[in-house]
């Protein structure tokens, strides 16, 4: 059977969001790659399936452009939350993911705040191959990329702090660190330049997708990693290639809240999966 979809993005990080509430959607890795292909498919960083949930207003499954299913995506969570709010005519919804149930609320016409929950900071939760101080890993790529922080926001992140993100060797260090043996589930790799205690510039090499215009969980992880090192406050505006996210790591409940825009590009229909290869 065919599937309706909406093409959406959060700060340029783009998604094919498939309606799968009434029928199963189980694409193979090859089928995900075919849909995500920007030359011959619809084209996207991630493929998202919106599913039925008995714990929330909607469920969400996420596949990266390389075909692998992953646990979390902050920008996609905002998009799915907005779609759910439009469908049920509410300003607050809950979204079920592999990483847990997320609370989201509308803060403007096309602006959503998602409670991403508490960061996971123990080495076993990220996970790492063995015990490490995640505040400052004993790890380096070269003399300019050393001792990164490490955080899980439902998915693993390693964050390097750099003097100038424009000159950081992202295209070399990103894929190398993504597949470093220390990260058994691979890692998203952030490169953060602290502008002042309430602003940072961030670029992210995303696991399974490459250099992306924005990464919501990456922005959350970067603020947590920076604050743990005394480099920033808990509330920070994160400037990514595609625009800005507001990140707030609460002292009250330890939850990280991410606020930013969503955008609808177009709608369409995917053919039956057996016809996609």
C-alpha positions, 0 to 999 in steps of 0.5 A: 500500500502507498503511504502519505507523507509530509516533507518538513524541516527544523532549521533546514534539518529535513525529514520525510514524515510518513503517516503510519498510524493505521498500517505497519511501516517497516522499511528495509535499510535499502528502502530508507536509503532510496527514500532519503536519496536527494537525486532519485528519492524524496530526499531527507536527513531522516525518515520519520514514521508517525505511529499509533501510541497507547502512551501518548498522542503519537509515536515516532520512529526514526531512520537516518539517511544511511538506513539505520534506525536511531533512538532520538531526533530533537528537530524531528520531535518538534515537527511530529509534535506540531503535526500532532497538535494540528491534528488534535487541536491542542497546544500540548502533546506527548510523543512516544519515542524509543528513548522515552515519551517527550512532552511538547508545547506550542510557543508560537504559530510554527514554534515548538518547545520539547522537553527532552528529559534529563541528560544521561551522563554516566559512561554506561548510559551513553554508552562508551566501551568502558568507564570514562569521565564523561565531563572530559574524555581522554580522547583527541583527534589532533592538537586542536580537538582534545578532551571532548565532553560526552552526553546522551540525549537519548542518543550518543553525543561527543562535543569538542570545544573549539576556538573557531568552528569555521576552521575546525576540521569537521569533515575529517574529524566528524566521520573518524569520531563517529566510528571511534571504537570508544562508541559502540553505537557510534556517536554524533560529533559536535563542534562548539565555539563559545561566544559568551555564557549565553550564546554558542556557535555549533556545527554537528556531524550527525551519525548516519547523516553527515554534516547537518544544518541543525541537530536538536539533540546535538544542541542540547548535548552541547549546552549540557557539556559546556555547562558541566565544564563551567563554560556556559550558563544553563540557558543558551541560544545555540546558533547552528548553520540553519538558525537558532535553538533556545536550550534550557537545562533546568536546575529544578527538574534536570530536564533539557528543553529545546525551543525552535521553529518547524516548517512544512515544505510539501506533501506527497505519497510514497509507493508501496514499500515493495516498489521502492528499491 
